[in-house]
């Protein structure tokens, strides 16, 4: 029972955190959101790099997926750009996992 409660609490924190990030993005960018999304996703490579960058900042490809899904559902983001962002988010997660597991404290004598 405790495991189920911990799982539900983790899911609730993920949804709440994604909502906070999405709300923050909407407040900061406001009316310029369409322009910013249009510029950062006008090509597949830019959308891919945007996905890598966003995932590096929020440290969660699930949060990126929820934000991208929300923007695509509102019509702010085309589906092809959303898919490229998600591919970038997956790559960003793999890169960040690799970077965070590097042994930086190991010193050769």
N, C-alpha and C positions, 0 to 999 in steps of 0.2 A: 504494500500500500504506500509506503514511504517513497519507493522508487517512482511510482506513478505520480505522486504529488510533486516530486522533484522534477520530473519530466514536464509536467504541466506548468510548473513555475518557470522553467527554462523557456518554454514556448511563449509564455506570456511576456517574459522579459524581451525576447526577440521581437515580438510584434510591437510591444510598446517602444522599444528602442528604434525600430524602423519607422514608426509613426513620428517620433520626435525628430529623427533625421529628415524625413520628408517634410514635416512642418517647418523645420529650420530652413531647408532649401527654398521652400515656397515663400517664406518671409523675407529671406535675404534677396532672392532674385525677383520676386514679385512679378510685375508685368513684363520684365525682360526674360522670363523663363523660356518662352518660345524661341526667342532669338538665340539665347545661350545654348539651348538644346539643339537648335538648327545648325549652329556653327560647329558645335562639338561632335555632331553626328552626321554631318553632310556627306561623309565618305565612310566606307566600312572600316578602313584603317584608323580613322579618327575615333569612330565609335568603339573599336576594339581597345585603343589606348585609353579612352575615357573609362571603359570598364575596368581596366587594370588600375588606373589612378583612383577611381572611387573605391574599389575594393581594398586598395592599399591604405586608404584613409580610414574607412569604417571597419576594416579587418573582418569582413564577413560577406561572402558571396551570397548568402541567403538574404541578408539585408539589402544588398544591391538588387537581387532578383525581385524582392518585394517592391522596392522603389521603382524599378524599371517597369514592372507589371502595372503599378499604379499609374505611371505616366502614360503608358501605352493604352490603358483602359480609358483614360481621359482624352485621348487623341492628341496628346502633346508630343508623342514620339511614334514614328513609324515602326512597324513590326520588324523589318529587316535591320534597322538600326538597333532595336532592342535585342535581337538575337546576337548581333555583333558585340554589343555591350556585355551580354551574358557570357559569351566566349571569352572576352577579355577579363571578366570577373573570375572565371574559372582559372585562367592562367595567372591572374593576380594572386589568387589564393595559393596556388602552387608555389609561386615565387616568394610570397611572404612566408610561407611555411619553411621553405628552403633557407631563406635569409635568417629567420628566427632560430633555426636549429644549427646554425654555424657555431663552431666552437671558437669563440673569440677570446676566451681566457686562456687558451692553451699556448704556452710560450716554450719554444725550444731552447734548451740550454746548451 
